[in-house]
């Protein structure tokens, strides 16, 4: 049961990370009004907004997707470690 829960946490974290990467890459190529990008933005932007409010832009670079990925990995590690301790 615990290994199943750990696998689900791992799968969800990896799925969110993939969505963040795809959303970031599509933002270079697609219009914000594209249906695919709009759908991804509606999922990912609520996660990125608090980070963007806290972390300023560095030149023209937005590091909020990278910070979000790091936060997701940390949360995944902590949750799986806690489950392993049970």
N, CA, C and O atoms as a Maestro MAE file, in Angstrom:
{
 s_m_m2io_version
 :::
 2.0.0
}

f_m_ct {
 s_m_title
 :::
 protein
 m_atom[344] {
  # First column is atom index #
  i_m_mmod_type
  r_m_x_coord
  r_m_y_coord
  r_m_z_coord
  i_m_residue_number
  s_m_chain_name
  s_m_pdb_residue_name
  s_m_pdb_atom_name
  i_m_atomic_number
  :::
  1 25 0.821 -1.198 0.000 1 A "UNK " " N  " 7
  2 3 0.000 0.000 0.000 1 A "UNK " " CA " 6
  3 2 0.859 1.254 0.000 1 A "UNK " " C  " 6
  4 15 0.586 2.204 -0.733 1 A "UNK " " O  " 8
  5 25 1.904 1.250 0.831 2 A "UNK " " N  " 7
  6 3 2.772 2.422 0.914 2 A "UNK " " CA " 6
  7 2 3.543 2.605 -0.387 2 A "UNK " " C  " 6
  8 15 3.730 3.732 -0.846 2 A "UNK " " O  " 8
  9 25 3.993 1.501 -0.984 3 A "UNK " " N  " 7
  10 3 4.737 1.613 -2.241 3 A "UNK " " CA " 6
  11 2 3.829 2.096 -3.372 3 A "UNK " " C  " 6
  12 15 4.284 2.797 -4.276 3 A "UNK " " O  " 8
  13 25 2.561 1.727 -3.326 4 A "UNK " " N  " 7
  14 3 1.609 2.203 -4.317 4 A "UNK " " CA " 6
  15 2 1.409 3.710 -4.172 4 A "UNK " " C  " 6
  16 15 1.386 4.435 -5.167 4 A "UNK " " O  " 8
  17 25 1.265 4.174 -2.946 5 A "UNK " " N  " 7
  18 3 1.104 5.599 -2.697 5 A "UNK " " CA " 6
  19 2 2.356 6.369 -3.118 5 A "UNK " " C  " 6
  20 15 2.251 7.456 -3.686 5 A "UNK " " O  " 8
  21 25 3.524 5.822 -2.847 6 A "UNK " " N  " 7
  22 3 4.780 6.450 -3.266 6 A "UNK " " CA " 6
  23 2 4.870 6.508 -4.786 6 A "UNK " " C  " 6
  24 15 5.351 7.495 -5.343 6 A "UNK " " O  " 8
  25 25 4.413 5.460 -5.456 7 A "UNK " " N  " 7
  26 3 4.424 5.445 -6.925 7 A "UNK " " CA " 6
  27 2 3.471 6.489 -7.494 7 A "UNK " " C  " 6
  28 15 3.778 7.127 -8.501 7 A "UNK " " O  " 8
  29 25 2.328 6.663 -6.861 8 A "UNK " " N  " 7
  30 3 1.361 7.671 -7.309 8 A "UNK " " CA " 6
  31 2 1.930 9.075 -7.121 8 A "UNK " " C  " 6
  32 15 1.789 9.924 -8.002 8 A "UNK " " O  " 8
  33 25 2.571 9.326 -5.976 9 A "UNK " " N  " 7
  34 3 3.198 10.628 -5.720 9 A "UNK " " CA " 6
  35 2 4.282 10.886 -6.759 9 A "UNK " " C  " 6
  36 15 4.374 11.985 -7.306 9 A "UNK " " O  " 8
  37 25 5.085 9.894 -7.024 10 A "UNK " " N  " 7
  38 3 6.153 10.018 -8.020 10 A "UNK " " CA " 6
  39 2 5.582 10.314 -9.402 10 A "UNK " " C  " 6
  40 15 6.088 11.184 -10.110 10 A "UNK " " O  " 8
  41 25 4.539 9.601 -9.784 11 A "UNK " " N  " 7
  42 3 3.905 9.793 -11.088 11 A "UNK " " CA " 6
  43 2 3.311 11.192 -11.217 11 A "UNK " " C  " 6
  44 15 3.504 11.852 -12.238 11 A "UNK " " O  " 8
  45 25 2.593 11.652 -10.196 12 A "UNK " " N  " 7
  46 3 1.989 12.979 -10.253 12 A "UNK " " CA " 6
  47 2 3.040 14.089 -10.299 12 A "UNK " " C  " 6
  48 15 2.889 15.065 -11.035 12 A "UNK " " O  " 8
  49 25 4.095 13.934 -9.515 13 A "UNK " " N  " 7
  50 3 5.168 14.935 -9.527 13 A "UNK " " CA " 6
  51 2 5.835 14.990 -10.897 13 A "UNK " " C  " 6
  52 15 6.084 16.072 -11.428 13 A "UNK " " O  " 8
  53 25 6.120 13.837 -11.461 14 A "UNK " " N  " 7
  54 3 6.741 13.799 -12.791 14 A "UNK " " CA " 6
  55 2 5.820 14.365 -13.860 14 A "UNK " " C  " 6
  56 15 6.287 15.032 -14.783 14 A "UNK " " O  " 8
  57 25 4.530 14.113 -13.753 15 A "UNK " " N  " 7
  58 3 3.563 14.653 -14.707 15 A "UNK " " CA " 6
  59 2 3.527 16.179 -14.634 15 A "UNK " " C  " 6
  60 15 3.510 16.845 -15.669 15 A "UNK " " O  " 8
  61 25 3.515 16.731 -13.432 16 A "UNK " " N  " 7
  62 3 3.509 18.186 -13.280 16 A "UNK " " CA " 6
  63 2 4.798 18.782 -13.834 16 A "UNK " " C  " 6
  64 15 4.767 19.824 -14.489 16 A "UNK " " O  " 8
  65 25 5.924 18.134 -13.578 17 A "UNK " " N  " 7
  66 3 7.203 18.628 -14.098 17 A "UNK " " CA " 6
  67 2 7.201 18.627 -15.625 17 A "UNK " " C  " 6
  68 15 7.661 19.586 -16.245 17 A "UNK " " O  " 8
  69 25 6.692 17.573 -16.229 18 A "UNK " " N  " 7
  70 3 6.609 17.511 -17.691 18 A "UNK " " CA " 6
  71 2 5.710 18.621 -18.221 18 A "UNK " " C  " 6
  72 15 6.035 19.254 -19.225 18 A "UNK " " O  " 8
  73 25 4.582 18.864 -17.555 19 A "UNK " " N  " 7
  74 3 3.682 19.931 -17.983 19 A "UNK " " CA " 6
  75 2 4.340 21.302 -17.874 19 A "UNK " " C  " 6
  76 15 4.138 22.156 -18.737 19 A "UNK " " O  " 8
  77 25 5.122 21.519 -16.827 20 A "UNK " " N  " 7
  78 3 5.839 22.793 -16.671 20 A "UNK " " CA " 6
  79 2 6.836 22.969 -17.820 20 A "UNK " " C  " 6
  80 15 6.924 24.047 -18.408 20 A "UNK " " O  " 8
  81 25 7.572 21.929 -18.131 21 A "UNK " " N  " 7
  82 3 8.565 22.008 -19.214 21 A "UNK " " CA " 6
  83 2 7.888 22.243 -20.560 21 A "UNK " " C  " 6
  84 15 8.334 23.082 -21.342 21 A "UNK " " O  " 8
  85 25 6.820 21.510 -20.830 22 A "UNK " " N  " 7
  86 3 6.110 21.673 -22.101 22 A "UNK " " CA " 6
  87 2 5.506 23.071 -22.199 22 A "UNK " " C  " 6
  88 15 5.586 23.707 -23.250 22 A "UNK " " O  " 8
  89 25 4.907 23.551 -21.119 23 A "UNK " " N  " 7
  90 3 4.318 24.892 -21.118 23 A "UNK " " CA " 6
  91 2 5.387 25.950 -21.371 23 A "UNK " " C  " 6
  92 15 5.162 26.899 -22.121 23 A "UNK " " O  " 8
  93 25 6.546 25.785 -20.745 24 A "UNK " " N  " 7
  94 3 7.634 26.745 -20.928 24 A "UNK " " CA " 6
  95 2 8.141 26.726 -22.372 24 A "UNK " " C  " 6
  96 15 8.371 27.782 -22.963 24 A "UNK " " O  " 8
  97 25 8.315 25.546 -22.931 25 A "UNK " " N  " 7
  98 3 8.790 25.456 -24.312 25 A "UNK " " CA " 6
  99 2 7.764 26.000 -25.303 25 A "UNK " " C  " 6
  100 15 8.124 26.694 -26.254 25 A "UNK " " O  " 8
  101 25 6.488 25.686 -25.080 26 A "UNK " " N  " 7
  102 3 5.458 26.177 -25.996 26 A "UNK " " CA " 6
  103 2 5.303 27.690 -25.929 26 A "UNK " " C  " 6
  104 15 4.859 28.311 -26.896 26 A "UNK " " O  " 8
  105 25 5.660 28.286 -24.805 27 A "UNK " " N  " 7
  106 3 5.534 29.743 -24.695 27 A "UNK " " CA " 6
  107 2 6.487 30.456 -25.655 27 A "UNK " " C  " 6
  108 15 6.273 31.627 -25.969 27 A "UNK " " O  " 8
  109 25 7.533 29.774 -26.127 28 A "UNK " " N  " 7
  110 3 8.443 30.367 -27.097 28 A "UNK " " CA " 6
  111 2 7.892 30.304 -28.521 28 A "UNK " " C  " 6
  112 15 8.257 31.126 -29.362 28 A "UNK " " O  " 8
  113 25 7.018 29.339 -28.795 29 A "UNK " " N  " 7
  114 3 6.609 29.078 -30.166 29 A "UNK " " CA " 6
  115 2 5.144 29.370 -30.469 29 A "UNK " " C  " 6
  116 15 4.801 29.673 -31.612 29 A "UNK " " O  " 8
  117 25 4.286 29.284 -29.473 30 A "UNK " " N  " 7
  118 3 2.854 29.443 -29.725 30 A "UNK " " CA " 6
  119 2 2.323 30.749 -29.158 30 A "UNK " " C  " 6
  120 15 2.848 31.287 -28.183 30 A "UNK " " O  " 8
  121 25 1.295 31.232 -29.778 31 A "UNK " " N  " 7
  122 3 0.610 32.433 -29.298 31 A "UNK " " CA " 6
  123 2 -0.078 32.119 -27.962 31 A "UNK " " C  " 6
  124 15 -0.493 30.982 -27.737 31 A "UNK " " O  " 8
  125 25 -0.201 33.111 -27.082 32 A "UNK " " N  " 7
  126 3 -0.913 32.867 -25.818 32 A "UNK " " CA " 6
  127 2 -2.376 32.489 -26.030 32 A "UNK " " C  " 6
  128 15 -3.020 31.955 -25.127 32 A "UNK " " O  " 8
  129 25 -2.900 32.765 -27.226 33 A "UNK " " N  " 7
  130 3 -4.304 32.471 -27.514 33 A "UNK " " CA " 6
  131 2 -4.504 31.091 -28.131 33 A "UNK " " C  " 6
  132 15 -5.640 30.701 -28.400 33 A "UNK " " O  " 8
  133 25 -3.434 30.354 -28.357 34 A "UNK " " N  " 7
  134 3 -3.537 28.995 -28.865 34 A "UNK " " CA " 6
  135 2 -4.240 28.127 -27.819 34 A "UNK " " C  " 6
  136 15 -4.000 28.282 -26.622 34 A "UNK " " O  " 8
  137 25 -5.108 27.214 -28.269 35 A "UNK " " N  " 7
  138 3 -5.900 26.399 -27.346 35 A "UNK " " CA " 6
  139 2 -5.035 25.504 -26.458 35 A "UNK " " C  " 6
  140 15 -5.298 25.372 -25.263 35 A "UNK " " O  " 8
  141 25 -4.022 24.903 -27.031 36 A "UNK " " N  " 7
  142 3 -3.158 24.005 -26.251 36 A "UNK " " CA " 6
  143 2 -2.405 24.792 -25.192 36 A "UNK " " C  " 6
  144 15 -2.357 24.400 -24.026 36 A "UNK " " O  " 8
  145 25 -1.820 25.903 -25.610 37 A "UNK " " N  " 7
  146 3 -1.065 26.714 -24.649 37 A "UNK " " CA " 6
  147 2 -1.991 27.303 -23.595 37 A "UNK " " C  " 6
  148 15 -1.617 27.380 -22.425 37 A "UNK " " O  " 8
  149 25 -3.171 27.712 -23.978 38 A "UNK " " N  " 7
  150 3 -4.137 28.258 -23.019 38 A "UNK " " CA " 6
  151 2 -4.523 27.217 -21.974 38 A "UNK " " C  " 6
  152 15 -4.640 27.529 -20.789 38 A "UNK " " O  " 8
  153 25 -4.720 25.982 -22.420 39 A "UNK " " N  " 7
  154 3 -5.076 24.913 -21.486 39 A "UNK " " CA " 6
  155 2 -3.930 24.625 -20.521 39 A "UNK " " C  " 6
  156 15 -4.149 24.464 -19.320 39 A "UNK " " O  " 8
  157 25 -2.716 24.561 -21.043 40 A "UNK " " N  " 7
  158 3 -1.554 24.331 -20.174 40 A "UNK " " CA " 6
  159 2 -1.347 25.495 -19.216 40 A "UNK " " C  " 6
  160 15 -1.046 25.288 -18.041 40 A "UNK " " O  " 8
  161 25 -1.508 26.719 -19.714 41 A "UNK " " N  " 7
  162 3 -1.357 27.896 -18.851 41 A "UNK " " CA " 6
  163 2 -2.362 27.886 -17.708 41 A "UNK " " C  " 6
  164 15 -2.038 28.290 -16.591 41 A "UNK " " O  " 8
  165 25 -3.570 27.429 -17.977 42 A "UNK " " N  " 7
  166 3 -4.584 27.402 -16.917 42 A "UNK " " CA " 6
  167 2 -4.212 26.403 -15.818 42 A "UNK " " C  " 6
  168 15 -4.649 26.554 -14.677 42 A "UNK " " O  " 8
  169 25 -3.414 25.392 -16.147 43 A "UNK " " N  " 7
  170 3 -2.961 24.425 -15.145 43 A "UNK " " CA " 6
  171 2 -1.690 24.878 -14.429 43 A "UNK " " C  " 6
  172 15 -1.562 24.701 -13.218 43 A "UNK " " O  " 8
  173 25 -0.762 25.457 -15.167 44 A "UNK " " N  " 7
  174 3 0.569 25.742 -14.633 44 A "UNK " " CA " 6
  175 2 0.693 27.145 -14.033 44 A "UNK " " C  " 6
  176 15 1.399 27.322 -13.040 44 A "UNK " " O  " 8
  177 25 0.037 28.124 -14.602 45 A "UNK " " N  " 7
  178 3 0.208 29.503 -14.127 45 A "UNK " " CA " 6
  179 2 -0.183 29.709 -12.661 45 A "UNK " " C  " 6
  180 15 0.481 30.494 -11.985 45 A "UNK " " O  " 8
  181 25 -1.212 29.056 -12.133 46 A "UNK " " N  " 7
  182 3 -1.481 29.220 -10.693 46 A "UNK " " CA " 6
  183 2 -0.336 28.738 -9.804 46 A "UNK " " C  " 6
  184 15 -0.180 29.222 -8.683 46 A "UNK " " O  " 8
  185 25 0.455 27.802 -10.285 47 A "UNK " " N  " 7
  186 3 1.611 27.344 -9.523 47 A "UNK " " CA " 6
  187 2 2.791 28.304 -9.667 47 A "UNK " " C  " 6
  188 15 3.582 28.461 -8.736 47 A "UNK " " O  " 8
  189 25 2.911 28.942 -10.824 48 A "UNK " " N  " 7
  190 3 4.035 29.833 -11.080 48 A "UNK " " CA " 6
  191 2 3.829 31.246 -10.528 48 A "UNK " " C  " 6
  192 15 4.802 31.925 -10.202 48 A "UNK " " O  " 8
  193 25 2.592 31.691 -10.419 49 A "UNK " " N  " 7
  194 3 2.311 33.069 -10.010 49 A "UNK " " CA " 6
  195 2 2.915 33.432 -8.659 49 A "UNK " " C  " 6
  196 15 3.552 34.480 -8.566 49 A "UNK " " O  " 8
  197 25 2.754 32.627 -7.597 50 A "UNK " " N  " 7
  198 3 3.368 33.019 -6.320 50 A "UNK " " CA " 6
  199 2 4.898 33.089 -6.388 50 A "UNK " " C  " 6
  200 15 5.518 33.907 -5.708 50 A "UNK " " O  " 8
  201 25 5.494 32.237 -7.203 51 A "UNK " " N  " 7
  202 3 6.949 32.258 -7.351 51 A "UNK " " CA " 6
  203 2 7.373 33.519 -8.089 51 A "UNK " " C  " 6
  204 15 8.365 34.149 -7.724 51 A "UNK " " O  " 8
  205 25 6.628 33.889 -9.125 52 A "UNK " " N  " 7
  206 3 6.954 35.096 -9.884 52 A "UNK " " CA " 6
  207 2 6.810 36.360 -9.040 52 A "UNK " " C  " 6
  208 15 7.529 37.336 -9.253 52 A "UNK " " O  " 8
  209 25 5.890 36.342 -8.091 53 A "UNK " " N  " 7
  210 3 5.737 37.494 -7.202 53 A "UNK " " CA " 6
  211 2 6.906 37.616 -6.244 53 A "UNK " " C  " 6
  212 15 7.246 38.719 -5.816 53 A "UNK " " O  " 8
  213 25 7.526 36.488 -5.900 54 A "UNK " " N  " 7
  214 3 8.611 36.465 -4.929 54 A "UNK " " CA " 6
  215 2 9.978 36.644 -5.584 54 A "UNK " " C  " 6
  216 15 10.813 37.401 -5.088 54 A "UNK " " O  " 8
  217 25 10.205 35.948 -6.695 55 A "UNK " " N  " 7
  218 3 11.512 35.950 -7.349 55 A "UNK " " CA " 6
  219 2 11.476 36.919 -8.536 55 A "UNK " " C  " 6
  220 15 10.679 36.734 -9.456 55 A "UNK " " O  " 8
  221 25 12.325 37.941 -8.526 56 A "UNK " " N  " 7
  222 3 12.326 38.884 -9.643 56 A "UNK " " CA " 6
  223 2 12.974 38.276 -10.891 56 A "UNK " " C  " 6
  224 15 13.696 37.282 -10.817 56 A "UNK " " O  " 8
  225 25 12.699 38.895 -12.024 57 A "UNK " " N  " 7
  226 3 13.348 38.483 -13.265 57 A "UNK " " CA " 6
  227 2 14.833 38.801 -13.180 57 A "UNK " " C  " 6
  228 15 15.231 39.801 -12.582 57 A "UNK " " O  " 8
  229 25 15.637 37.954 -13.776 58 A "UNK " " N  " 7
  230 3 17.070 38.199 -13.859 58 A "UNK " " CA " 6
  231 2 17.353 38.573 -15.306 58 A "UNK " " C  " 6
  232 15 17.468 37.703 -16.170 58 A "UNK " " O  " 8
  233 25 17.464 39.854 -15.561 59 A "UNK " " N  " 7
  234 3 17.577 40.313 -16.942 59 A "UNK " " CA " 6
  235 2 16.258 40.034 -17.646 59 A "UNK " " C  " 6
  236 15 15.202 40.512 -17.233 59 A "UNK " " O  " 8
  237 25 16.339 39.252 -18.712 60 A "UNK " " N  " 7
  238 3 15.120 38.860 -19.425 60 A "UNK " " CA " 6
  239 2 14.701 37.433 -19.087 60 A "UNK " " C  " 6
  240 15 13.775 36.897 -19.695 60 A "UNK " " O  " 8
  241 25 15.370 36.821 -18.130 61 A "UNK " " N  " 7
  242 3 15.131 35.415 -17.837 61 A "UNK " " CA " 6
  243 2 14.194 35.248 -16.643 61 A "UNK " " C  " 6
  244 15 14.346 35.902 -15.612 61 A "UNK " " O  " 8
  245 25 13.224 34.354 -16.815 62 A "UNK " " N  " 7
  246 3 12.277 34.012 -15.757 62 A "UNK " " CA " 6
  247 2 12.649 32.624 -15.238 62 A "UNK " " C  " 6
  248 15 12.496 31.628 -15.945 62 A "UNK " " O  " 8
  249 25 13.133 32.566 -14.012 63 A "UNK " " N  " 7
  250 3 13.557 31.296 -13.441 63 A "UNK " " CA " 6
  251 2 12.454 30.609 -12.643 63 A "UNK " " C  " 6
  252 15 12.711 29.597 -11.992 63 A "UNK " " O  " 8
  253 25 11.232 31.139 -12.680 64 A "UNK " " N  " 7
  254 3 10.151 30.547 -11.888 64 A "UNK " " CA " 6
  255 2 9.829 29.103 -12.290 64 A "UNK " " C  " 6
  256 15 9.541 28.306 -11.396 64 A "UNK " " O  " 8
  257 25 9.856 28.709 -13.572 65 A "UNK " " N  " 7
  258 3 9.621 27.285 -13.878 65 A "UNK " " CA " 6
  259 2 10.688 26.371 -13.265 65 A "UNK " " C  " 6
  260 15 10.369 25.287 -12.775 65 A "UNK " " O  " 8
  261 25 11.940 26.802 -13.291 66 A "UNK " " N  " 7
  262 3 13.008 26.006 -12.696 66 A "UNK " " CA " 6
  263 2 12.833 25.897 -11.187 66 A "UNK " " C  " 6
  264 15 13.028 24.824 -10.617 66 A "UNK " " O  " 8
  265 25 12.472 26.987 -10.544 67 A "UNK " " N  " 7
  266 3 12.243 26.977 -9.100 67 A "UNK " " CA " 6
  267 2 11.060 26.078 -8.758 67 A "UNK " " C  " 6
  268 15 11.104 25.341 -7.773 67 A "UNK " " O  " 8
  269 25 9.996 26.136 -9.574 68 A "UNK " " N  " 7
  270 3 8.838 25.263 -9.351 68 A "UNK " " CA " 6
  271 2 9.231 23.800 -9.458 68 A "UNK " " C  " 6
  272 15 8.792 22.985 -8.647 68 A "UNK " " O  " 8
  273 25 10.046 23.451 -10.441 69 A "UNK " " N  " 7
  274 3 10.490 22.064 -10.594 69 A "UNK " " CA " 6
  275 2 11.294 21.627 -9.377 69 A "UNK " " C  " 6
  276 15 11.121 20.508 -8.894 69 A "UNK " " O  " 8
  277 25 12.162 22.483 -8.880 70 A "UNK " " N  " 7
  278 3 12.954 22.157 -7.695 70 A "UNK " " CA " 6
  279 2 12.047 21.961 -6.481 70 A "UNK " " C  " 6
  280 15 12.249 21.032 -5.699 70 A "UNK " " O  " 8
  281 25 11.051 22.831 -6.322 71 A "UNK " " N  " 7
  282 3 10.109 22.708 -5.199 71 A "UNK " " CA " 6
  283 2 9.321 21.404 -5.291 71 A "UNK " " C  " 6
  284 15 9.117 20.732 -4.279 71 A "UNK " " O  " 8
  285 25 8.881 21.046 -6.483 72 A "UNK " " N  " 7
  286 3 8.130 19.801 -6.670 72 A "UNK " " CA " 6
  287 2 9.013 18.600 -6.319 72 A "UNK " " C  " 6
  288 15 8.559 17.663 -5.663 72 A "UNK " " O  " 8
  289 25 10.263 18.632 -6.756 73 A "UNK " " N  " 7
  290 3 11.184 17.531 -6.440 73 A "UNK " " CA " 6
  291 2 11.421 17.419 -4.937 73 A "UNK " " C  " 6
  292 15 11.478 16.312 -4.401 73 A "UNK " " O  " 8
  293 25 11.557 18.547 -4.257 74 A "UNK " " N  " 7
  294 3 11.761 18.523 -2.803 74 A "UNK " " CA " 6
  295 2 10.538 17.951 -2.099 74 A "UNK " " C  " 6
  296 15 10.664 17.110 -1.210 74 A "UNK " " O  " 8
  297 25 9.358 18.407 -2.498 75 A "UNK " " N  " 7
  298 3 8.122 17.902 -1.888 75 A "UNK " " CA " 6
  299 2 7.982 16.408 -2.149 75 A "UNK " " C  " 6
  300 15 7.606 15.653 -1.252 75 A "UNK " " O  " 8
  301 25 8.281 15.979 -3.365 76 A "UNK " " N  " 7
  302 3 8.215 14.553 -3.697 76 A "UNK " " CA " 6
  303 2 9.169 13.748 -2.822 76 A "UNK " " C  " 6
  304 15 8.792 12.707 -2.284 76 A "UNK " " O  " 8
  305 25 10.399 14.225 -2.679 77 A "UNK " " N  " 7
  306 3 11.388 13.535 -1.861 77 A "UNK " " CA " 6
  307 2 10.932 13.430 -0.409 77 A "UNK " " C  " 6
  308 15 11.044 12.370 0.208 77 A "UNK " " O  " 8
  309 25 10.418 14.532 0.134 78 A "UNK " " N  " 7
  310 3 9.976 14.534 1.535 78 A "UNK " " CA " 6
  311 2 8.799 13.583 1.732 78 A "UNK " " C  " 6
  312 15 8.788 12.807 2.687 78 A "UNK " " O  " 8
  313 25 7.815 13.635 0.847 79 A "UNK " " N  " 7
  314 3 6.645 12.771 0.999 79 A "UNK " " CA " 6
  315 2 7.019 11.288 0.878 79 A "UNK " " C  " 6
  316 15 6.555 10.463 1.664 79 A "UNK " " O  " 8
  317 25 7.846 10.961 -0.096 80 A "UNK " " N  " 7
  318 3 8.237 9.561 -0.261 80 A "UNK " " CA " 6
  319 2 9.106 9.101 0.907 80 A "UNK " " C  " 6
  320 15 9.014 7.949 1.331 80 A "UNK " " O  " 8
  321 25 9.952 9.995 1.429 81 A "UNK " " N  " 7
  322 3 10.767 9.642 2.605 81 A "UNK " " CA " 6
  323 2 9.883 9.399 3.824 81 A "UNK " " C  " 6
  324 15 10.118 8.467 4.592 81 A "UNK " " O  " 8
  325 25 8.876 10.232 3.996 82 A "UNK " " N  " 7
  326 3 7.951 10.047 5.112 82 A "UNK " " CA " 6
  327 2 7.173 8.741 4.980 82 A "UNK " " C  " 6
  328 15 6.942 8.050 5.972 82 A "UNK " " O  " 8
  329 25 6.776 8.408 3.770 83 A "UNK " " N  " 7
  330 3 6.064 7.136 3.556 83 A "UNK " " CA " 6
  331 2 6.980 5.950 3.805 83 A "UNK " " C  " 6
  332 15 6.548 4.929 4.340 83 A "UNK " " O  " 8
  333 25 8.237 6.080 3.420 84 A "UNK " " N  " 7
  334 3 9.185 4.981 3.628 84 A "UNK " " CA " 6
  335 2 9.456 4.755 5.114 84 A "UNK " " C  " 6
  336 15 9.765 3.637 5.528 84 A "UNK " " O  " 8
  337 25 9.341 5.804 5.906 85 A "UNK " " N  " 7
  338 3 9.602 5.691 7.336 85 A "UNK " " CA " 6
  339 2 8.463 4.980 8.073 85 A "UNK " " C  " 6
  340 15 8.642 4.529 9.204 85 A "UNK " " O  " 8
  341 25 7.309 4.879 7.443 86 A "UNK " " N  " 7
  342 3 6.164 4.230 8.108 86 A "UNK " " CA " 6
  343 2 6.303 2.735 8.151 86 A "UNK " " C  " 6
  344 15 5.427 2.048 8.675 86 A "UNK " " O  " 8
  :::
 }
 m_bond[343] {
  # First column is bond index #
  i_m_from
  i_m_to
  i_m_order
  :::
  1 1 2 1
  2 2 3 1
  3 3 4 2
  4 3 5 1
  5 5 6 1
  6 6 7 1
  7 7 8 2
  8 7 9 1
  9 9 10 1
  10 10 11 1
  11 11 12 2
  12 11 13 1
  13 13 14 1
  14 14 15 1
  15 15 16 2
  16 15 17 1
  17 17 18 1
  18 18 19 1
  19 19 20 2
  20 19 21 1
  21 21 22 1
  22 22 23 1
  23 23 24 2
  24 23 25 1
  25 25 26 1
  26 26 27 1
  27 27 28 2
  28 27 29 1
  29 29 30 1
  30 30 31 1
  31 31 32 2
  32 31 33 1
  33 33 34 1
  34 34 35 1
  35 35 36 2
  36 35 37 1
  37 37 38 1
  38 38 39 1
  39 39 40 2
  40 39 41 1
  41 41 42 1
  42 42 43 1
  43 43 44 2
  44 43 45 1
  45 45 46 1
  46 46 47 1
  47 47 48 2
  48 47 49 1
  49 49 50 1
  50 50 51 1
  51 51 52 2
  52 51 53 1
  53 53 54 1
  54 54 55 1
  55 55 56 2
  56 55 57 1
  57 57 58 1
  58 58 59 1
  59 59 60 2
  60 59 61 1
  61 61 62 1
  62 62 63 1
  63 63 64 2
  64 63 65 1
  65 65 66 1
  66 66 67 1
  67 67 68 2
  68 67 69 1
  69 69 70 1
  70 70 71 1
  71 71 72 2
  72 71 73 1
  73 73 74 1
  74 74 75 1
  75 75 76 2
  76 75 77 1
  77 77 78 1
  78 78 79 1
  79 79 80 2
  80 79 81 1
  81 81 82 1
  82 82 83 1
  83 83 84 2
  84 83 85 1
  85 85 86 1
  86 86 87 1
  87 87 88 2
  88 87 89 1
  89 89 90 1
  90 90 91 1
  91 91 92 2
  92 91 93 1
  93 93 94 1
  94 94 95 1
  95 95 96 2
  96 95 97 1
  97 97 98 1
  98 98 99 1
  99 99 100 2
  100 99 101 1
  101 101 102 1
  102 102 103 1
  103 103 104 2
  104 103 105 1
  105 105 106 1
  106 106 107 1
  107 107 108 2
  108 107 109 1
  109 109 110 1
  110 110 111 1
  111 111 112 2
  112 111 113 1
  113 113 114 1
  114 114 115 1
  115 115 116 2
  116 115 117 1
  117 117 118 1
  118 118 119 1
  119 119 120 2
  120 119 121 1
  121 121 122 1
  122 122 123 1
  123 123 124 2
  124 123 125 1
  125 125 126 1
  126 126 127 1
  127 127 128 2
  128 127 129 1
  129 129 130 1
  130 130 131 1
  131 131 132 2
  132 131 133 1
  133 133 134 1
  134 134 135 1
  135 135 136 2
  136 135 137 1
  137 137 138 1
  138 138 139 1
  139 139 140 2
  140 139 141 1
  141 141 142 1
  142 142 143 1
  143 143 144 2
  144 143 145 1
  145 145 146 1
  146 146 147 1
  147 147 148 2
  148 147 149 1
  149 149 150 1
  150 150 151 1
  151 151 152 2
  152 151 153 1
  153 153 154 1
  154 154 155 1
  155 155 156 2
  156 155 157 1
  157 157 158 1
  158 158 159 1
  159 159 160 2
  160 159 161 1
  161 161 162 1
  162 162 163 1
  163 163 164 2
  164 163 165 1
  165 165 166 1
  166 166 167 1
  167 167 168 2
  168 167 169 1
  169 169 170 1
  170 170 171 1
  171 171 172 2
  172 171 173 1
  173 173 174 1
  174 174 175 1
  175 175 176 2
  176 175 177 1
  177 177 178 1
  178 178 179 1
  179 179 180 2
  180 179 181 1
  181 181 182 1
  182 182 183 1
  183 183 184 2
  184 183 185 1
  185 185 186 1
  186 186 187 1
  187 187 188 2
  188 187 189 1
  189 189 190 1
  190 190 191 1
  191 191 192 2
  192 191 193 1
  193 193 194 1
  194 194 195 1
  195 195 196 2
  196 195 197 1
  197 197 198 1
  198 198 199 1
  199 199 200 2
  200 199 201 1
  201 201 202 1
  202 202 203 1
  203 203 204 2
  204 203 205 1
  205 205 206 1
  206 206 207 1
  207 207 208 2
  208 207 209 1
  209 209 210 1
  210 210 211 1
  211 211 212 2
  212 211 213 1
  213 213 214 1
  214 214 215 1
  215 215 216 2
  216 215 217 1
  217 217 218 1
  218 218 219 1
  219 219 220 2
  220 219 221 1
  221 221 222 1
  222 222 223 1
  223 223 224 2
  224 223 225 1
  225 225 226 1
  226 226 227 1
  227 227 228 2
  228 227 229 1
  229 229 230 1
  230 230 231 1
  231 231 232 2
  232 231 233 1
  233 233 234 1
  234 234 235 1
  235 235 236 2
  236 235 237 1
  237 237 238 1
  238 238 239 1
  239 239 240 2
  240 239 241 1
  241 241 242 1
  242 242 243 1
  243 243 244 2
  244 243 245 1
  245 245 246 1
  246 246 247 1
  247 247 248 2
  248 247 249 1
  249 249 250 1
  250 250 251 1
  251 251 252 2
  252 251 253 1
  253 253 254 1
  254 254 255 1
  255 255 256 2
  256 255 257 1
  257 257 258 1
  258 258 259 1
  259 259 260 2
  260 259 261 1
  261 261 262 1
  262 262 263 1
  263 263 264 2
  264 263 265 1
  265 265 266 1
  266 266 267 1
  267 267 268 2
  268 267 269 1
  269 269 270 1
  270 270 271 1
  271 271 272 2
  272 271 273 1
  273 273 274 1
  274 274 275 1
  275 275 276 2
  276 275 277 1
  277 277 278 1
  278 278 279 1
  279 279 280 2
  280 279 281 1
  281 281 282 1
  282 282 283 1
  283 283 284 2
  284 283 285 1
  285 285 286 1
  286 286 287 1
  287 287 288 2
  288 287 289 1
  289 289 290 1
  290 290 291 1
  291 291 292 2
  292 291 293 1
  293 293 294 1
  294 294 295 1
  295 295 296 2
  296 295 297 1
  297 297 298 1
  298 298 299 1
  299 299 300 2
  300 299 301 1
  301 301 302 1
  302 302 303 1
  303 303 304 2
  304 303 305 1
  305 305 306 1
  306 306 307 1
  307 307 308 2
  308 307 309 1
  309 309 310 1
  310 310 311 1
  311 311 312 2
  312 311 313 1
  313 313 314 1
  314 314 315 1
  315 315 316 2
  316 315 317 1
  317 317 318 1
  318 318 319 1
  319 319 320 2
  320 319 321 1
  321 321 322 1
  322 322 323 1
  323 323 324 2
  324 323 325 1
  325 325 326 1
  326 326 327 1
  327 327 328 2
  328 327 329 1
  329 329 330 1
  330 330 331 1
  331 331 332 2
  332 331 333 1
  333 333 334 1
  334 334 335 1
  335 335 336 2
  336 335 337 1
  337 337 338 1
  338 338 339 1
  339 339 340 2
  340 339 341 1
  341 341 342 1
  342 342 343 1
  343 343 344 2
  :::
 }
}
